Amino acid sequence: MGLSEKRKISIVGGHFEDIVLYLIRIVQNLGYKTTVCDHTCGHRIYPLIPHLKDIEPSDFVLDYRGIGYTFGNGDRQGKSAELESSDCIIKLYDISGYVSENEPCIFITDESKRNLDLLDTMDIKGENMLIIKDYTGIAAKRTGLIADKFNCGKVFAVPYNIRDRRNALRTEYSDIYRFDSVSGEMEKLLCETVLFIYPETDGKALKKAYARASKGGIV
């Protein structure tokens, strides 16, 4: 499909591996060439990409089932060319490792005091999105204040769901990232996250892309 304007999104926080793996498949099925740049400590996506086993792609963009993956800040010509040709670049950061950039952020955290304390110290600009996983409501007031502080136009509180946890684990042990058994709350979250990145997406196109991606399909 391609875009005249590249989309760059930072995903900041923790325990976001399942959401990232589902999200990039939906975006891919919408027809966008997608690359994941993992800047987390220890490269948390690394062990979930079978094609990258025993390879350190710090200076390259390596492909697994149509998605590009890279780590670190290597600037080799081949890597630069791959990033330049991508429609959507998704950067992954730990809360403590993120330095504010002029691009939208998706913050993913839980209600633990430690994580909210870290999040609250950040200086964030632009339009952002906040996702609270395993939500109980015990820190509702504080998460609301953080959402206002970071100009989060979209806020999602997703309660713990055994189906979502089971599917997340299934994803870690599978080479194909299916998510056709997640909860209705998770499905809504994923669709709204895609619309945060691509607000112009047609509803029918999104529904079709979601259905195909959730069954492990790729373009």
C-alpha positions in Angstrom: 0.0 0.0 0.0 2.7 2.5 1.0 2.3 6.0 2.5 3.6 9.4 1.5 4.3 10.0 5.2 6.1 7.4 7.3 4.5 6.5 10.6 6.8 6.3 13.6 5.4 5.1 16.9 7.1 4.5 20.2 5.7 1.8 22.6 7.0 2.5 26.1 6.6 0.4 29.2 6.5 -3.3 30.1 4.7 -6.6 29.5 3.7 -5.5 26.0 5.1 -8.3 24.0 1.8 -9.9 23.2 0.2 -6.6 22.2 3.2 -5.7 20.0 3.1 -9.1 18.2 -0.6 -8.9 17.5 -0.5 -5.2 16.5 2.2 -5.6 13.9 0.4 -8.4 12.2 -2.8 -6.3 11.9 -0.8 -3.4 10.5 0.9 -5.8 8.1 -2.4 -7.2 6.9 -3.6 -3.6 6.2 -0.8 -3.6 3.6 1.9 -1.5 5.4 5.5 -2.6 5.4 6.4 -2.7 9.1 9.7 -2.7 11.1 10.2 -3.2 14.8 13.2 -1.5 16.4 13.7 -3.0 19.9 15.6 -0.6 22.2 14.6 -2.4 25.4 17.1 -3.7 27.9 17.9 -7.3 26.9 15.8 -6.9 23.7 12.6 -8.4 25.0 11.2 -9.2 21.6 14.3 -11.1 20.5 13.5 -14.6 22.0 10.0 -14.5 20.4 11.3 -14.2 16.8 12.4 -17.7 15.7 14.2 -16.5 12.6 16.6 -14.4 14.7 17.8 -17.3 16.8 21.6 -17.1 17.4 21.8 -13.9 15.3 22.5 -10.4 16.7 20.8 -8.0 14.2 22.1 -4.8 15.7 23.3 -3.6 12.3 20.7 -5.2 10.0 17.0 -5.4 9.6 16.1 -9.1 9.4 12.8 -10.4 8.1 10.5 -12.9 9.8 7.2 -13.6 7.9 7.2 -10.2 6.3 8.0 -8.1 9.4 11.4 -6.4 9.9 13.2 -6.6 13.2 16.3 -4.8 14.4 18.0 -3.9 17.6 20.2 -1.1 18.8 21.3 1.9 16.8 23.5 0.5 14.1 23.6 2.6 10.9 24.9 0.3 8.2 23.7 1.2 4.8 21.5 -1.9 4.4 19.7 -1.1 7.7 19.2 2.5 6.8 17.7 1.5 3.4 15.3 -1.0 5.0 14.1 1.6 7.6 13.7 4.2 4.9 11.5 1.8 2.9 9.2 0.9 5.8 5.7 2.4 6.0 5.5 1.9 9.8 8.3 1.9 12.3 7.5 0.8 15.8 10.1 1.5 18.5 10.1 -0.4 21.8 11.5 1.1 25.0 11.5 0.4 28.7 10.0 3.2 30.8 13.5 4.0 32.3 15.2 3.9 28.9 12.9 6.2 26.9 14.0 9.7 25.9 11.2 11.9 24.7 10.9 12.3 20.9 8.6 14.3 18.7 6.4 11.4 17.8 3.3 9.7 19.3 3.8 7.3 22.1 1.8 4.3 23.4 2.4 3.8 27.1 1.7 0.3 28.4 1.9 -0.4 32.1 0.1 -1.8 35.0 -1.0 -0.2 38.3 2.1 -1.1 40.3 3.4 1.9 42.2 6.9 1.5 40.9 5.9 1.6 37.3 3.5 4.5 37.8 6.3 6.4 39.7 8.7 5.9 36.8 6.0 6.9 34.3 5.1 10.0 36.2 8.7 11.4 36.1 8.8 11.5 32.3 8.6 14.6 30.2 6.3 13.7 27.3 4.9 15.9 24.5 2.6 15.3 21.6 -0.6 13.1 21.4 -0.3 9.8 23.2 -2.2 6.7 24.2 -2.2 5.0 27.6 -2.9 1.3 28.2 -3.3 -0.1 31.7 -3.0 -3.9 31.7 -4.4 -6.1 34.5 -6.5 -3.2 35.6 -8.2 -3.3 39.0 -9.1 0.4 39.5 -7.1 0.7 42.7 -5.0 3.5 41.1 -7.7 4.9 38.9 -7.2 8.5 40.2 -3.5 8.5 39.6 -3.7 6.9 36.1 -6.2 9.5 35.2 -3.8 12.3 36.2 -1.0 10.7 34.2 -3.2 10.4 31.2 -4.1 14.1 31.4 -0.4 15.0 32.0 0.7 13.1 28.9 -2.2 14.3 26.7 -3.5 10.8 26.2 -6.5 11.1 24.0 -7.1 7.4 24.2 -7.0 5.5 27.5 -7.7 1.8 27.9 -7.9 -0.1 31.1 -7.9 -3.8 30.4 -8.7 -6.1 33.3 -6.9 -9.4 33.8 -8.4 -12.1 31.6 -7.3 -15.8 31.7 -8.0 -16.1 27.9 -5.7 -13.2 27.2 -3.0 -14.6 29.4 -3.3 -18.0 27.9 -3.1 -16.6 24.4 -0.1 -14.5 25.3 1.8 -17.6 26.5 0.7 -19.6 23.5 2.1 -16.8 21.3 5.5 -17.1 23.1 5.7 -20.8 22.2 4.4 -20.6 18.7 6.1 -19.5 15.4 2.8 -18.0 14.2 1.2 -15.3 16.4 -2.4 -16.2 16.4 -4.8 -14.3 18.6 -8.3 -15.5 17.6 -9.1 -16.5 21.2 -8.5 -13.2 23.0 -11.1 -11.4 25.0 -13.5 -8.9 23.5 -11.7 -6.2 25.6 -8.3 -7.1 24.0 -9.8 -7.2 20.5 -11.2 -3.7 21.0 -7.9 -2.5 22.4 -6.0 -3.8 19.4 -8.4 -2.2 16.9 -8.3 1.1 18.7 -4.5 1.0 18.8 -4.4 0.5 15.0 -6.7 3.5 14.7 -4.4 5.5 16.9 -1.6 4.9 14.4 -3.8 5.0 11.3 -6.9 7.1 12.1 -7.9 7.1 8.4 -8.4 3.3 8.3 -11.7 2.2 7.0 -13.7 0.1 9.4 -14.3 -2.8 6.9 -10.7 -2.9 6.0 -9.7 -3.0 9.7 -12.2 -5.8 10.4 -10.9 -7.8 7.5 -7.2 -7.3 8.4 -7.9 -8.2 12.1 -9.7 -11.4 11.1 -6.9 -12.5 8.8 -4.1 -11.5 11.2 -5.7 -13.2 14.3 -5.7 -16.5 12.4 -2.0 -16.2 11.7 -2.4 -15.0 8.1 -0.1 -12.6 6.4 -0.3 -10.5 3.2 
